[in-house]
Amino acid sequence: MSFNQTLFLRFLVALPYAGLVFTSCKSSPKTGDKEQADWDKANIVQVDPTDSAYRQQLKNVQDSIGFFVTLLKSKAENHFDFFAKAEFIDGDKAEHMWFSADSLVGNKIAGLLDNEPVELKNVIYKDRVTIDLKDIEDWAIYDKDSLVAGNFITYE
């Protein structure tokens, strides 16, 4: 068994299952900007940032970000798809959106915005973004369409 497989199996065993209160969600279709925008608008979820379950999941995200980074560094060997979620701000407006992570730049994750902003005007779908690790609110690793790890904060 390779180092990455061993690390992954240890991570799965150590996941804090009791703290997971949200269900997994399906990834959005990527057939075009209009369809993407329609899908994103239809799937907006309002979250109370003071909710204790939400706060615990944010802690779980940050506690496990090293695992995400380790696998992202070996992306060429593992062929997984990596996504991270962060807050994007434009003046007094903010949206929490996913981006497809493809590389590390120092202590930042770089990739392409994977959501069509609803109100923000300073970013658009597929823009190149770079987000500090400490600002990552969620992460997910997929093997084709199957969730491998992460996706801590999801909703029905």
PyMOL commands that set and color helices and strands:
alter all, ss='L'
color gray80, all
select helices_A, chain A and resi 3-14+17-19+33-42+52-63+65-73+75-78+133-135
alter helices_A, ss='H'
color red, helices_A
select strands_A, chain A and resi 81-90+93-105+108-113+128-132+138-143+146-150
alter strands_A, ss='S'
color yellow, strands_A
deselect
rebuild
show_as cartoon
